Amino acid sequence: MSSANVLSRYGAVQATTSSPGQILVMLYDGLFRFLNEAKVAMLEKRRGRTGELISRAHAILDTLSATLIHSHAPELCSNLEAVYMFCMQQLITANIYLKPEPIDDVMRVLTPLREAWTEVVTRPQSTALAGAR
């Protein structure tokens, strides 16, 4: 079995056995990985690879936006949706003009969100419950 097949199977198992919070953090991790790789490809003048990586990052942002549940937290969801739309527009700009600065803007805006979600997901259950009291 090739290493690509092993990784694919591992990813599928990990996604099906992870909590929604863990999947959210995995999406953010993938997003940041694609953004960093896109910047490298951009600097190396590999337009096709840059476009592919930006497209993958854009798809993750689209997924994050599409899965917001506005009925649970309307104001929060509206704010997150606006952030995700801004980021998607920045990625389009970065891809059209082959400039890394819009990618840097996306990473700067999303880093605090990723850190907050990571903290919430990795916090022990008893600590999370104590903080809610």
Residue, then its C-alpha position, 0 to 999 in steps of 0.5 A: m500500500s502506498s504512503a498516499n493511500v495510508l495517509s488518505r485512510y488515516g485522514a478519513v479515520q481521523a475525520t470520522t472519530s474527531s469531535p466537531g471542534q477537533i474537525l474545526v481546528m483541523l480545517y483551520d490547520g489545513l487552511f494555514r498550511f495551504l496559505n503558507e504553501a501558496k506564499v512559497a509557490m508564489l515566491e517561486k513564480r509557480r502560478g498554477r500551484t499558487g492557484e491550486l493552493i489558494s483554491r483549496a484555502h478558499a474552499i475551506l473558508d467557504t465550508l467554514s462559512a456555509t456551516l455556520i448555524h445562524s439560529h444558535a448565535p446570530e450575531l457571532c455567525s454574522n460576524l464570522e461570515a463577514v470575516y470569512m467573506f473578507c478573507m475569501q476576497q483577499l485570496i482572490t486578490a492575492n491570486i489575481y495579482l500574485k501578491p503575498e500581502p493579502i495572504d498575510d492579511v488573511m493569516r493575521v485576521l484568522t490567527p486569533l480565531r484559530e488559537a481560540w478554537t484550539e484552546v477551547v477544543t484542547r481544554p480539559q472538559s472539567t476546566a471548560l465546565a468550571g469556566a462556564r459556572 
